[in-house]
Amino acid sequence: MERLAYEELVFWKRSANRKPLIIQGARQVGKTWLMKEFGKREYENVAYINFESSAMLRSLFSNDFEIERILLAFEIESGTKIEASTTLIILDEIQEAARGITMLKYFFENAPQYHIMAAGSLLGVSLHQETSFPVGKVEIMNLYPLSFNEFLLAMNQVPLVEILKANDWVMVGTFKFKIIELLRQFYYVGGMPEAVYSFSLEKDFEKVRKIQKDILYAYENDFSKYAPIESVPRIKMIWNSILSQLSRENKKFIFGALKEGSRAKEFDSALNWLTASGLIYKVHRVTKPALPLISYMELGAFKLFMLDVGLLSAFGDLGTRTLLDGNSIFTEFKGALTEQFVLQNLKTRRNLPVFYWSSSSATAEIDFLVQANDLIIPIEVKAEENLKAKSLKVYSQKFQPPVSFRTSMTDFRVEEWLINVPLYAIDSIRFESLAFS
C-alpha cells in the first residue's frame, strides 16, 4: 500500500534542520505501518520501541533526559545497535511514557544527528494535555485515511492515477465509467487502511463492513477508556448525531438537536476531545472570504464530519445495493457522503485551510472555501449530475473570485465563471499552484 505521506517523510529525512517528528492522527489510520515501512526502505536499521508493551521503559524519562542513557535503553529494548545516520528510532505509543513528548526536545537540542519519530493512540489528546510541550523543537505531521488516489493505487490502478494527476481530461473521459465504479467502491470501502487492504485482496464488501464496524466499536470503547468520565455521555451524543446532522439541508451543527434546550458550552470539552482524537473534522464558517480566512472564522458556527467516508457509510448501515443502483450512492443521506468525500480529500493536502461560507440570510451557502497561494477558492459540491450552481453564482456576483469550482458527476469543463471538476478528480486538482493576475 502506497501512502502519499511517505514523500513527506523522505523530505523530513533529508532536511538539513531535521527535528524529531511526531505523527498524529486517529487510531488505525496506519501510523505504525507507515513508520515501519519507511524505516525498512530508507534505513539500514530500525530501533522500534512500543511504550504500551514495554512497561519497564514508561518511567525512563522520569528522572532526567540524559541522551546516552536513553539510547542505551532503546538499544537493549529493541535489540538494535543505534547508529546516528543509519538507524531510524521509532517511539510508538509515546503517550504511555511519562514526559515522553518532552524528552524529544533534548534529542533536538543535544543529539540532532539522530533520526527519531514518534506516534501514539489518541496522541492529539495527549498533546493537548502535555504540560511541557516542546514548541519549536519537534515537527508534527498529520496522517489521515487514504485519499481516493491512494485507494486507486491500492487497487493497482496506477495508470488511472497518472491521467487524473496529469489532468488529461480526454483520457479521463475515455475511462470515466471505470473510474466512477471505483469511486462507488471508495464511498463504501473508504480509506481506513485495514478495510482497503482487505478489499484489495478479496473484493469482499461484507468483510469490509465487518472491519468498519469493528473500528467504530473500538472508537466507542475509547470514549469510556480515555475520555474524562464526565464528558463521555456528551461525546456519545455528538458522535451519534453526526450523520443525521450532515443529512439536513443546512448542515451547520445544531446543539439543540442533541437534546432539547442544550447549549454549546455544555459540549465544549466533549467536542474538543473528539476533535483532538482525530475522529471528527470541524469546518468553521467564515463571515467574509478574505485573507487570512482564519481571521473571519466564527467559533460557534461549524459543520462536523467523521474522519472517513467508509466509516460514515457503515455508521448509516448503507447496503451494497447502492453500489449497483446507478449513482444513488452519491446522493444517499442527502449528499452527506459526497460532502464527506470531498472534505476527506481536501484534508490530505498539507497547509490547505478549509472553511465554508453562507450568506447572512442563509439563502446561499458555499460548501467549502480553501485558502491556497493567497487565493480564496470557493468549492460547491453536487452529489449528482447537477449543472445548477445557484449558491456559487450568488457568491461569485458578491465577491468576484478569480476562480470558482463546482465538483459534481459531470465531466470537466471550463465555463465563463466557473470550472466544473468531476468528483473523482477532486484529489488531483492542484489548488496550491493556481495563479491569477
C-alpha positions as CSV (number, residue, x, y, z in Angstrom):
1,M,0.0,0.0,0.0
2,E,1.4,3.4,-1.0
3,R,0.8,6.4,1.2
4,L,1.4,9.9,-0.2
5,A,2.7,10.9,3.2
6,Y,5.7,8.8,2.5
7,E,7.2,11.6,0.4
8,E,6.8,13.9,3.4
9,L,8.9,11.5,5.4
10,V,11.6,11.4,2.7
11,F,11.7,15.2,2.8
12,W,12.0,15.1,6.6
13,K,14.9,12.7,6.5
14,R,16.8,14.8,4.0
15,S,16.2,18.1,5.7
16,A,19.3,19.9,7.0
17,N,17.5,21.1,10.1
18,R,15.6,17.9,10.8
19,K,13.7,17.8,14.1
20,P,12.2,14.8,15.9
21,L,8.9,14.1,14.1
22,I,5.5,13.4,15.8
23,I,2.9,11.7,13.6
24,Q,-0.6,12.3,14.8
25,G,-3.9,11.0,13.5
26,A,-6.8,8.9,14.6
27,R,-6.3,5.4,15.7
28,Q,-6.0,2.8,12.9
29,V,-5.1,5.3,10.1
30,G,-1.8,3.5,9.6
31,K,0.8,5.4,11.6
32,T,2.7,2.4,12.8
33,W,2.7,0.7,9.4
34,L,4.0,3.9,7.7
35,M,6.8,4.4,10.2
36,K,8.0,0.8,10.0
37,E,7.7,0.7,6.2
38,F,9.6,4.0,5.9
39,G,12.3,2.6,8.2
40,K,12.6,-0.6,6.3
41,R,13.0,1.1,2.9
42,E,15.1,4.1,3.9
43,Y,17.4,3.0,6.7
44,E,19.8,0.1,7.4
45,N,18.3,-0.5,10.9
46,V,15.2,0.3,12.8
47,A,15.0,0.6,16.6
48,Y,11.3,0.1,17.3
49,I,10.1,0.9,20.8
50,N,6.5,0.4,21.9
51,F,5.8,2.0,25.3
52,E,2.5,0.3,25.6
53,S,4.1,-3.1,25.6
54,S,7.3,-2.1,27.2
55,A,6.1,-1.3,30.7
56,M,9.7,-1.0,32.1
57,L,10.5,1.9,29.8
58,R,7.5,4.0,30.7
59,S,9.4,5.7,33.5
60,L,12.7,6.0,31.5
61,F,12.4,9.8,31.4
62,S,11.1,10.4,34.9
63,N,14.5,11.5,36.5
64,D,16.5,13.0,33.6
65,F,16.9,13.3,29.9
66,E,20.5,12.0,29.6
67,I,20.8,11.0,25.9
68,E,23.4,8.3,26.3
69,R,21.4,6.5,29.0
70,I,18.2,6.8,26.9
71,L,19.9,5.5,23.8
72,L,21.3,2.5,25.7
73,A,17.8,1.6,27.0
74,F,16.5,1.9,23.4
75,E,19.2,-0.5,22.2
76,I,18.5,-3.0,24.9
77,E,14.7,-3.0,24.3
78,S,14.9,-3.1,20.5
79,G,17.9,-5.4,20.2
80,T,19.3,-3.0,17.7
81,K,22.6,-1.1,17.7
82,I,21.8,2.6,17.1
83,E,24.0,4.5,14.7
84,A,23.1,8.1,14.2
85,S,22.9,8.3,10.4
86,T,21.8,4.7,9.5
87,T,19.2,3.9,12.2
88,L,15.6,5.1,12.5
89,I,14.3,5.3,16.1
90,I,10.6,4.8,16.2
91,L,8.8,5.5,19.5
92,D,5.3,4.2,19.3
93,E,2.5,4.8,21.8
94,I,4.7,7.5,23.2
95,Q,1.9,9.0,25.3
96,E,2.3,6.0,27.6
97,A,5.7,7.2,28.7
98,A,5.8,9.9,31.4
99,R,7.4,13.0,29.9
100,G,8.0,11.1,26.7
101,I,6.9,14.0,24.4
102,T,9.0,16.5,26.4
103,M,12.0,14.2,26.0
104,L,12.0,14.8,22.3
105,K,13.2,18.4,22.9
106,Y,16.5,17.1,24.3
107,F,17.2,15.0,21.2
108,F,16.7,18.1,19.1
109,E,19.0,20.3,21.3
110,N,21.7,17.8,22.4
111,A,21.6,15.0,19.7
112,P,20.1,16.3,16.5
113,Q,22.1,13.8,14.4
114,Y,19.7,11.0,15.4
115,H,16.6,10.3,13.3
116,I,13.7,9.9,15.6
117,M,9.9,9.8,15.1
118,A,7.0,9.2,17.4
119,A,3.3,8.4,17.3
120,G,0.6,7.0,19.5
121,S,-3.1,6.3,20.0
122,L,-5.1,9.4,20.7
123,L,-1.9,11.4,20.6
124,G,-3.8,14.6,19.7
125,V,-5.5,14.3,23.1
126,S,-2.1,13.7,24.8
127,L,-0.6,16.7,23.1
128,H,-3.4,18.9,24.4
129,Q,-2.8,17.6,27.9
130,E,1.0,17.8,27.8
131,T,2.2,20.3,30.4
132,S,5.6,20.9,28.8
133,F,5.2,20.6,25.0
134,P,8.5,21.2,23.2
135,V,7.3,24.1,21.0
136,G,9.7,24.7,18.1
137,K,11.7,21.6,18.9
138,V,9.6,19.0,17.0
139,E,7.8,18.7,13.7
140,I,4.2,17.4,13.5
141,M,2.7,15.6,10.6
142,N,-0.9,14.6,10.4
143,L,-1.9,11.3,8.9
144,Y,-5.4,10.8,7.6
145,P,-7.3,7.9,6.0
146,L,-6.4,7.1,2.4
147,S,-7.5,9.6,-0.3
148,F,-9.2,8.5,-3.4
149,N,-6.0,8.5,-5.4
150,E,-4.3,6.4,-2.7
151,F,-7.3,4.0,-2.9
152,L,-6.7,3.7,-6.7
153,L,-3.1,2.9,-6.1
154,A,-4.1,0.2,-3.6
155,M,-6.4,-1.2,-6.3
156,N,-3.4,-1.4,-8.7
157,Q,-4.8,1.4,-10.8
158,V,-1.6,3.3,-11.3
159,P,-2.4,4.4,-14.9
160,L,-5.7,5.9,-13.8
161,V,-3.9,7.9,-11.1
162,E,-1.4,9.1,-13.6
163,I,-4.1,10.5,-16.0
164,L,-6.0,12.1,-13.2
165,K,-2.9,13.8,-11.8
166,A,-1.9,15.0,-15.2
167,N,-5.5,16.4,-15.7
168,D,-5.6,14.6,-19.0
169,W,-9.3,15.2,-19.4
170,V,-9.6,13.4,-22.8
171,M,-8.1,10.2,-21.3
172,V,-10.2,10.7,-18.1
173,G,-13.3,10.9,-20.2
174,T,-12.4,7.7,-22.0
175,F,-12.2,5.8,-18.8
176,K,-14.6,7.7,-16.7
177,F,-17.1,4.8,-16.2
178,K,-14.3,2.6,-14.8
179,I,-13.3,5.5,-12.5
180,I,-16.9,6.1,-11.4
181,E,-17.2,2.4,-10.5
182,L,-14.1,2.7,-8.4
183,L,-15.5,5.8,-6.8
184,R,-18.6,4.0,-5.8
185,Q,-16.5,1.4,-4.2
186,F,-14.5,4.0,-2.3
187,Y,-17.7,5.5,-0.9
188,Y,-18.4,2.1,0.6
189,V,-14.9,0.9,1.5
190,G,-13.5,4.3,2.5
191,G,-9.8,5.0,3.3
192,M,-9.1,3.1,6.6
193,P,-6.0,1.0,5.7
194,E,-7.3,-2.3,7.1
195,A,-10.5,-2.0,5.1
196,V,-8.7,-1.0,1.9
197,Y,-6.1,-3.8,2.3
198,S,-8.8,-6.4,2.8
199,F,-10.8,-5.2,-0.2
200,S,-7.7,-5.1,-2.4
201,L,-7.1,-8.8,-1.7
202,E,-10.6,-10.2,-1.7
203,K,-13.1,-7.7,-3.1
204,D,-15.5,-8.8,-0.3
205,F,-17.8,-5.9,0.7
206,E,-19.2,-7.9,3.7
207,K,-15.7,-8.4,5.2
208,V,-15.0,-4.7,4.7
209,R,-18.2,-3.8,6.5
210,K,-17.3,-6.0,9.4
211,I,-13.9,-4.3,9.7
212,Q,-15.5,-0.9,9.7
213,K,-18.0,-1.9,12.3
214,D,-15.1,-3.2,14.5
215,I,-13.3,0.1,14.1
216,L,-16.4,2.0,15.1
217,Y,-16.9,-0.2,18.1
218,A,-13.2,0.3,19.1
219,Y,-13.6,4.1,18.8
220,E,-16.7,4.0,21.0
221,N,-14.8,1.9,23.6
222,D,-12.1,4.6,23.6
223,F,-14.7,7.1,24.8
224,S,-15.0,5.3,28.1
225,K,-11.4,4.3,28.3
226,Y,-9.6,7.5,27.5
227,A,-12.0,10.4,27.8
228,P,-12.8,12.2,31.0
229,I,-15.7,10.3,32.6
230,E,-17.9,13.4,32.9
231,S,-17.6,14.0,29.1
232,V,-18.4,10.5,27.9
233,P,-22.2,10.9,27.6
234,R,-21.8,14.1,25.6
235,I,-19.1,12.6,23.4
236,K,-21.5,9.8,22.5
237,M,-24.3,12.2,21.8
238,I,-22.2,14.3,19.4
239,W,-20.7,11.2,17.7
240,N,-24.2,9.6,17.2
241,S,-25.7,12.7,15.8
242,I,-23.1,13.5,13.1
243,L,-24.8,11.6,10.3
244,S,-28.2,12.9,11.0
245,Q,-26.9,16.5,11.2
246,L,-25.0,16.1,7.9
247,S,-28.2,14.8,6.3
248,R,-30.0,18.0,6.9
249,E,-30.3,20.6,4.2
250,N,-28.4,23.1,6.4
251,K,-25.5,21.1,7.6
252,K,-24.4,23.5,10.3
253,F,-24.1,21.6,13.6
254,I,-27.0,22.4,15.9
255,F,-26.5,21.6,19.6
256,G,-30.2,21.9,20.2
257,A,-30.7,18.7,18.1
258,L,-28.7,16.7,20.7
259,K,-31.3,17.3,23.3
260,E,-33.9,20.0,23.9
261,G,-32.5,23.1,25.5
262,S,-28.8,22.1,25.2
263,R,-26.2,24.8,24.7
264,A,-22.8,24.8,23.1
265,K,-21.0,25.4,26.3
266,E,-22.2,22.1,27.8
267,F,-20.5,20.3,25.0
268,D,-17.2,22.2,24.7
269,S,-15.0,19.5,26.4
270,A,-16.7,16.7,24.5
271,L,-16.3,18.4,21.2
272,N,-12.6,19.3,21.9
273,W,-11.9,15.6,22.8
274,L,-13.4,14.2,19.6
275,T,-11.5,16.8,17.5
276,A,-8.2,16.3,19.3
277,S,-8.6,12.5,18.9
278,G,-8.9,12.9,15.1
279,L,-12.2,11.2,15.0
280,I,-14.1,14.2,13.6
281,Y,-13.3,17.2,11.4
282,K,-14.6,20.6,12.3
283,V,-15.2,23.0,9.4
284,H,-15.9,26.6,10.6
285,R,-18.0,29.2,8.8
286,V,-16.4,32.5,7.9
287,T,-18.2,35.8,7.8
288,K,-16.1,37.1,4.9
289,P,-14.0,35.3,2.3
290,A,-10.8,37.4,2.8
291,L,-7.2,36.6,3.8
292,P,-6.4,35.0,6.1
293,L,-9.6,33.0,6.4
294,I,-9.0,32.1,10.0
295,S,-9.4,35.8,10.9
296,Y,-13.0,35.7,9.8
297,M,-13.8,32.3,11.4
298,E,-17.0,32.1,13.5
299,L,-16.2,29.9,16.5
300,G,-19.8,29.0,17.1
301,A,-20.8,28.1,13.6
302,F,-19.4,24.9,12.1
303,K,-20.1,21.6,10.3
304,L,-18.9,18.3,11.8
305,F,-17.6,15.4,9.7
306,M,-16.4,11.9,10.5
307,L,-12.8,11.0,9.6
308,D,-13.7,8.7,6.8
309,V,-16.4,8.3,4.2
310,G,-16.4,4.5,4.5
311,L,-17.0,4.7,8.3
312,L,-19.8,7.2,7.7
313,S,-21.5,4.8,5.3
314,A,-21.0,2.0,7.8
315,F,-22.4,4.1,10.5
316,G,-25.5,4.6,8.4
317,D,-25.7,0.9,7.5
318,L,-25.6,1.7,3.8
319,G,-26.1,-1.6,2.0
320,T,-24.3,-3.0,-1.1
321,R,-27.4,-2.4,-3.2
322,T,-26.4,1.2,-3.6
323,L,-23.3,0.1,-5.4
324,L,-25.4,-1.3,-8.2
325,D,-28.1,1.3,-8.3
326,G,-26.8,3.9,-10.7
327,N,-25.3,6.9,-8.9
328,S,-27.6,6.6,-5.9
329,I,-24.7,6.1,-3.5
330,F,-23.6,9.7,-4.2
331,T,-26.9,11.1,-3.1
332,E,-27.5,8.9,0.0
333,F,-28.2,10.8,3.2
334,K,-28.9,14.0,1.1
335,G,-25.4,14.1,-0.3
336,A,-23.7,13.8,3.1
337,L,-21.3,11.1,1.8
338,T,-20.3,13.3,-1.1
339,E,-19.5,16.3,1.0
340,Q,-17.6,14.0,3.4
341,F,-15.7,12.6,0.4
342,V,-14.6,16.0,-0.8
343,L,-13.5,17.2,2.6
344,Q,-11.6,13.9,3.2
345,N,-9.6,14.5,0.1
346,L,-9.0,18.2,0.9
347,K,-7.8,17.3,4.4
348,T,-4.9,15.2,3.0
349,R,-3.4,18.4,1.4
350,R,-0.8,19.9,3.7
351,N,-1.3,23.6,4.6
352,L,-4.7,23.9,2.9
353,P,-7.1,25.6,5.4
354,V,-10.7,24.6,4.8
355,F,-13.8,26.6,5.8
356,Y,-17.3,27.3,4.5
357,W,-19.4,30.4,3.8
358,S,-23.1,31.2,4.0
359,S,-25.0,34.4,3.3
360,S,-26.5,36.3,6.3
361,S,-30.0,35.3,5.0
362,A,-28.9,31.7,4.8
363,T,-30.2,31.5,1.2
364,A,-26.8,30.7,-0.2
365,E,-24.0,28.5,1.1
366,I,-20.6,27.5,-0.3
367,D,-19.7,24.1,0.9
368,F,-16.0,24.7,1.2
369,L,-13.6,27.6,0.9
370,V,-9.9,26.8,0.7
371,Q,-7.0,29.2,1.1
372,A,-4.1,28.4,-1.3
373,N,-1.4,30.6,-2.8
374,D,-3.0,33.7,-1.4
375,L,-6.3,32.9,-3.1
376,I,-9.7,32.2,-1.6
377,I,-11.2,29.4,-3.7
378,P,-14.9,28.5,-3.4
379,I,-15.9,24.9,-4.0
380,E,-19.5,23.9,-4.4
381,V,-20.3,20.2,-4.0
382,K,-23.0,18.5,-6.0
383,A,-23.8,14.9,-5.4
384,E,-25.2,14.1,-8.9
385,E,-25.1,15.4,-12.5
386,N,-26.5,18.8,-11.4
387,L,-25.4,21.8,-13.5
388,K,-27.1,24.4,-11.3
389,A,-24.9,26.3,-9.0
390,K,-27.2,28.9,-7.5
391,S,-25.2,29.5,-4.3
392,L,-21.9,29.7,-6.2
393,K,-23.4,32.2,-8.6
394,V,-24.6,34.4,-5.6
395,Y,-21.1,34.1,-4.1
396,S,-19.3,35.0,-7.4
397,Q,-21.5,38.0,-8.0
398,K,-20.9,39.3,-4.5
399,F,-17.2,38.6,-4.1
400,Q,-16.0,38.2,-7.7
401,P,-13.4,35.4,-7.0
402,P,-10.7,34.9,-9.8
403,V,-11.8,31.2,-10.0
404,S,-14.7,29.1,-8.7
405,F,-15.0,25.4,-8.6
406,R,-18.0,23.1,-8.8
407,T,-17.5,19.4,-8.3
408,S,-20.1,17.0,-9.5
409,M,-20.7,13.9,-11.5
410,T,-20.4,15.8,-14.8
411,D,-17.3,15.9,-16.9
412,F,-14.6,18.5,-16.6
413,R,-15.5,21.8,-18.3
414,V,-14.5,25.4,-18.0
415,E,-17.4,27.9,-18.2
416,E,-17.4,31.6,-18.1
417,W,-17.2,32.0,-14.4
418,L,-16.5,28.5,-13.0
419,I,-14.6,25.3,-13.5
420,N,-16.5,22.0,-13.2
421,V,-14.3,19.2,-11.8
422,P,-15.6,15.6,-11.7
423,L,-15.9,14.3,-8.1
424,Y,-13.5,11.6,-8.9
425,A,-10.8,14.1,-9.9
426,I,-11.0,16.5,-6.9
427,D,-8.0,14.7,-5.4
428,S,-5.9,15.7,-8.4
429,I,-6.7,19.5,-8.6
430,R,-3.6,21.4,-7.6
431,F,-5.2,24.3,-5.8
432,E,-1.8,25.4,-4.5
433,S,-0.4,26.1,-8.0
434,L,-3.3,28.2,-9.2
435,A,-2.3,31.7,-10.0
436,F,-4.3,34.6,-11.5
437,S,-3.3,38.2,-12.2
